[in-house]
């Protein structure tokens, strides 16, 4: 069977499938001057994002950060803040 194409109807619009844009995730920022190196934030992080490097907490697995805020809450020195990155 041969189909008939009607020329008087507009073509459907072409849609391009796109992956949803991920919103920027906050990243932990350590104020090295305020960090005492106690390691409480390292132990508290459920994703293993932080490690002590030269007695200062450092984010080493930033892509695993879920922005839960536990490290900031547990830091007795208030040395951790978060910043959103693109």
N, C-alpha and C positions, 0 to 999 in steps of 0.2 A: 504494500500500500504506500502510495506517495502522499506526503503531507503537503498541505497548502500553507504558504507563509503569507500572512496578510501584511501588506506594506503600510496600511493606514493606522497601525497601532505602534506606539512608541516601544522601543526596546527597553527591557528592564535595566535599571541602573546597575553598573558593575560595582560590586562591593569587594573590598580588599580585606581579607581577614588579618587582623593585627593582634598581637599578644597584648594583654592589658599592661599598661605602664605601671611598674611597681613604684609605690610611693617611697620616698627616701626614708631609710631607717636611721634613727638616732644612733650615734656611735659614742662609746665612752671616751671621755677626755680626762686624762690624769694630770693634775697639777703636781709636777714632780717636786716642787718646793714644799708642798704641804704633805705629800705622801710620806708616812713614817716607815713604810715597808713591812707593816705588821702581817699582811697577807690575808686579812679577814675578807676583803673583797674577792680575792682569788678563790678562797674556799666557798664563798657564798654564791658565786656565779654558777647557775645551773647548766650553762652551755660551755664552760671552759674557755671563755673569751680572754680572761686575764691571766697573766703569769707574772711572777716577780723576776725582774731583770735588773741586776746590780742593785738589789734591795729597793726597787721601785716598781710598783704595779704598772704593767704595760698591757694594752690590748694587743694580743698576738693572733687572735682568730676573729677579727672584726666581722667577717661575713656570717659568723654563727650567732651574732648578737641578736636577741629578740626584743631588745629595748624594754626588758621587764623592770629595770630600775633597782634590782636587788643590790647591785654593787654600790650604788649611790646611797641607798638606805643603810647599808651595813658599814660603810666607811666611817670610822670614828673621827677622822680628821676633816671630813667634808671635802676631800681632795678630788672627788669625781663629779664631773658634770657630763651632760650629753649634748651633742651637736648633730643636727640633721645634715646629711650629705646627699648629693644627687647621685 
